[in-house]
Amino acid sequence: GRPHAAALSFFCPFIGVILLLSISNKNQVWLLYLYALFFGLGFGARGPLTAAIAVDLFKGKSFGVIYGFLNVGNGIGGAIGPWLGGYIYDRTGSYHLAFIISIAGMIMATASFYMVSRKTSKI
């Protein structure tokens, strides 16, 4: 169910970033289109899925606070990520390391949803 779909929502952008890393010349515009497709599929599905999983795990009066806390983490990542990518580019002249860090984050997020799926299957 939901945790597996959420994990897939992180895996799709992972594929997209791999596609970005594979661009070797300016004539490979088609890789940018594939990146946009995979990134859009994953990112667009993630919001409703994570909210549904949070409702399943954290029922009750405190749900609003818990969900708000989850969104604060998402906002911090959204604020730091672009800045860090720009900083890495300014220092190295490449986005390669920023993409690798992004891939590592998506792997950790995917793993967390699989851990949640094991927890919810026991409930």
C-alpha positions, 0 to 999 in steps of 0.5 A: 500500500501507501508506504510502498507507493511513497517509497516509489515517489522517492525512487522516481526522482532518484532515477531522474537525478541519475539521468541528469548525472548521465548527461555528457553533452548539450545534445542530450536534451531528451535526458532533461525531459526524462528527468522532468517526467520522473521528478514530476511523477515522484514529487507530485505523488509524495505530498498526499502519500506522506499525509496519508501515512502520517494519518495512519501512524499518528491518530488523535489530537496531536496529529496537527502538531506532528504533521506540522513538525514533519513539514518543518523538516521538509521546509528546512530541506527545501531551503538548504538544498538549493543553497547547498547545491549553489555553494557546491557548484561555486566551489567545484564548478560542477553539480555532481557532488550536489546530485550525489548528496541528493541521491543519498537523501532519496535512498534514506527517504526510500528506506524510511518508508520501507521501515514504516511499511514493516511497522504498519504491517505489524499493527 
